């Protein structure tokens, strides 16, 4: 699941992230595995992370044991590196034997090697950031724009207390830094989350049309999907990223960096943003709480949800690791 999805579903309770579609046994598949992949991509929210302490302990132990066995596991998540660090904390990383690198972050917009060097990135352009900022800043509570860098979540206007509560559930703070549009343009921003996205893009389209810029349109309105990757989120929000940012492409870039092929990489996930990853890796595993589209994309679907240590179960199935 995308980390930002967790942000907007947090108000209905953390356990809900792992409870969707649980135990739909008619959809569960358990084909035999013929080989062990040297690499394994791990989604965080709704897959690896869980508020259930016993399950989380098992998942962390399984992660470390897989690493100790010589396999290369890495996070492949919608979260930023900073958000992942805030979620787990230093103690959990030490227990995993993993520092977040290598890793694929922000749904494929940012990829690091094992030394923490960026090997692939897809930032949004300063021009686009300015356009979104100008279209949203005067109606902050309507559009609630946030901009994600590798380590920060920023905005260009002040939210209401109700809006701040939504973000506090994900960020553990309601103090999202407010910066100027000019400062925003200087940052390397990898995705934007806004409410009422069609209205935002139509405003951008209208402005571009007045300035004579070339834009893609459908019946006189801007078609953002021709230039950007759009991920629907709960409560009317949409995540906007570079059109070339995807988990699958970033996994391929990471593997190519190490001289490996996607056929030597497995994966586990649960959400819409995991589908391309699940389709392009072998074996791919959907957890028990995965959305139907992710289940359809995966080679294997577990009965266990993330609250039931599905990741640890996957490590047992793939690498023979028992906790």
URRA-V66453 format. One record per pair of residues at least 4 apart in sequence whose C-alpha atoms are under 6 Angstrom apart, sorted by sequence separation. I is the first residue (numbers start at 1). J is the second residue. D is the distance in Angstrom with one decimal. If there is no record, write none. Layout:
BEGIN
i | j | d
I | J | D
I | J | D
END
This chain:
BEGIN
i | j | d
6 | 10 | 5.7
10 | 14 | 5.7
43 | 47 | 5.8
44 | 48 | 4.8
45 | 49 | 5.5
67 | 71 | 5.1
79 | 83 | 5.8
85 | 89 | 5.4
88 | 92 | 5.6
104 | 108 | 5.7
112 | 116 | 5.3
113 | 117 | 5.4
133 | 137 | 5.6
140 | 144 | 5.1
148 | 152 | 5.9
159 | 163 | 5.7
167 | 171 | 5.9
168 | 172 | 4.9
201 | 205 | 6.0
209 | 213 | 5.8
217 | 221 | 5.2
224 | 228 | 5.7
233 | 237 | 5.0
252 | 256 | 6.0
256 | 260 | 5.4
286 | 290 | 6.0
304 | 308 | 5.5
306 | 310 | 5.0
315 | 319 | 5.4
316 | 320 | 4.3
44 | 49 | 5.4
66 | 71 | 5.8
93 | 98 | 5.4
105 | 110 | 5.2
112 | 117 | 5.2
148 | 153 | 4.6
168 | 173 | 4.6
208 | 213 | 5.0
217 | 222 | 4.4
233 | 238 | 5.3
255 | 260 | 4.8
269 | 274 | 5.7
305 | 310 | 5.3
316 | 321 | 4.2
50 | 56 | 5.8
93 | 99 | 5.8
112 | 118 | 4.5
147 | 153 | 5.6
168 | 174 | 4.7
217 | 223 | 5.1
232 | 238 | 4.6
255 | 261 | 5.9
278 | 284 | 5.1
304 | 310 | 4.9
315 | 321 | 5.6
316 | 322 | 5.5
104 | 111 | 4.5
111 | 118 | 5.7
112 | 119 | 5.6
136 | 143 | 5.9
147 | 154 | 5.1
216 | 223 | 5.8
231 | 238 | 5.6
103 | 111 | 5.8
111 | 119 | 5.8
146 | 154 | 5.5
231 | 239 | 5.0
103 | 112 | 5.3
111 | 120 | 5.1
146 | 155 | 4.8
230 | 239 | 5.7
286 | 295 | 5.5
102 | 112 | 5.2
110 | 120 | 6.0
164 | 174 | 5.2
230 | 240 | 4.9
102 | 113 | 4.3
110 | 121 | 4.4
229 | 240 | 5.8
101 | 113 | 6.0
102 | 114 | 4.1
109 | 121 | 5.2
229 | 241 | 5.0
286 | 298 | 5.7
101 | 114 | 4.6
109 | 122 | 4.7
228 | 241 | 5.7
229 | 242 | 5.7
285 | 298 | 5.3
228 | 242 | 5.0
229 | 243 | 4.4
284 | 298 | 5.1
287 | 301 | 5.9
288 | 302 | 5.2
101 | 116 | 5.7
228 | 243 | 4.1
266 | 281 | 5.2
284 | 299 | 5.3
285 | 300 | 4.7
286 | 301 | 4.7
287 | 302 | 5.2
288 | 303 | 4.7
227 | 243 | 5.7
265 | 281 | 5.6
266 | 282 | 4.7
268 | 284 | 5.8
270 | 286 | 5.6
285 | 301 | 5.6
288 | 304 | 4.9
289 | 305 | 5.1
140 | 157 | 5.9
205 | 222 | 5.3
265 | 282 | 5.9
266 | 283 | 4.7
267 | 284 | 4.7
268 | 285 | 4.6
269 | 286 | 5.3
270 | 287 | 5.9
288 | 305 | 4.2
141 | 159 | 5.6
263 | 281 | 6.0
266 | 284 | 5.4
268 | 286 | 5.7
279 | 297 | 5.4
287 | 305 | 5.5
202 | 221 | 5.9
262 | 281 | 5.6
263 | 282 | 5.6
275 | 294 | 5.3
278 | 297 | 5.8
137 | 157 | 5.6
202 | 222 | 5.4
270 | 290 | 3.9
271 | 291 | 5.8
278 | 298 | 5.3
154 | 176 | 5.8
156 | 178 | 5.0
275 | 297 | 6.0
154 | 177 | 5.3
155 | 178 | 5.0
156 | 179 | 5.2
271 | 294 | 5.9
156 | 180 | 5.8
270 | 294 | 5.9
80 | 105 | 5.4
79 | 105 | 5.8
80 | 106 | 5.3
78 | 105 | 5.7
79 | 106 | 5.1
18 | 46 | 5.4
74 | 102 | 5.8
75 | 103 | 5.0
76 | 104 | 4.5
77 | 105 | 5.1
78 | 106 | 4.2
248 | 276 | 5.5
17 | 46 | 5.3
74 | 103 | 5.2
76 | 105 | 5.9
78 | 107 | 4.3
248 | 277 | 4.6
77 | 107 | 5.6
247 | 277 | 5.7
42 | 74 | 5.9
43 | 75 | 5.9
64 | 96 | 4.6
38 | 71 | 5.1
39 | 72 | 4.7
40 | 73 | 4.7
41 | 74 | 5.2
42 | 75 | 4.7
43 | 76 | 5.0
44 | 77 | 5.8
63 | 96 | 5.8
64 | 97 | 5.6
39 | 73 | 5.7
41 | 75 | 5.8
42 | 76 | 5.3
43 | 77 | 5.0
41 | 76 | 5.6
60 | 96 | 5.3
149 | 188 | 5.9
149 | 189 | 4.6
148 | 189 | 5.5
149 | 190 | 5.7
195 | 236 | 5.6
3 | 45 | 5.9
148 | 190 | 5.9
195 | 237 | 4.3
148 | 191 | 5.5
194 | 237 | 5.4
1 | 45 | 5.0
194 | 238 | 5.6
1 | 46 | 5.5
147 | 192 | 4.6
193 | 238 | 5.6
146 | 192 | 5.8
193 | 239 | 4.4
146 | 193 | 5.3
192 | 239 | 5.7
145 | 193 | 5.7
192 | 240 | 5.1
145 | 194 | 4.6
191 | 240 | 5.5
144 | 194 | 5.7
191 | 241 | 4.7
143 | 194 | 5.5
143 | 195 | 4.5
126 | 185 | 4.6
123 | 188 | 6.0
124 | 189 | 5.8
135 | 200 | 5.9
123 | 189 | 5.5
124 | 190 | 5.6
123 | 190 | 4.5
81 | 150 | 5.9
82 | 151 | 4.4
80 | 150 | 5.3
3 | 78 | 4.9
2 | 78 | 4.2
3 | 79 | 4.6
109 | 245 | 4.9
108 | 245 | 5.1
108 | 246 | 4.4
107 | 246 | 5.7
108 | 247 | 4.3
107 | 247 | 5.3
108 | 250 | 5.2
10 | 169 | 5.9
7 | 170 | 4.6
47 | 269 | 5.6
40 | 265 | 5.2
42 | 267 | 5.9
8 | 234 | 5.9
38 | 264 | 5.8
39 | 265 | 4.4
40 | 266 | 4.5
41 | 267 | 4.4
42 | 268 | 5.4
43 | 269 | 5.2
37 | 264 | 4.7
40 | 267 | 5.3
5 | 233 | 5.7
37 | 265 | 5.1
37 | 266 | 5.9
59 | 309 | 5.9
62 | 312 | 5.3
59 | 311 | 5.8
55 | 308 | 5.8
59 | 312 | 4.9
55 | 309 | 4.6
52 | 307 | 5.9
50 | 307 | 5.5
47 | 306 | 5.1
46 | 306 | 6.0
48 | 311 | 5.8
22 | 288 | 5.2
22 | 289 | 4.8
21 | 289 | 5.0
1 | 270 | 5.5
20 | 289 | 4.7
1 | 271 | 4.3
19 | 289 | 5.5
30 | 300 | 5.5
18 | 289 | 5.3
29 | 300 | 5.2
29 | 301 | 5.2
28 | 301 | 5.0
23 | 303 | 5.6
18 | 305 | 5.8
18 | 306 | 5.4
18 | 307 | 5.8
END
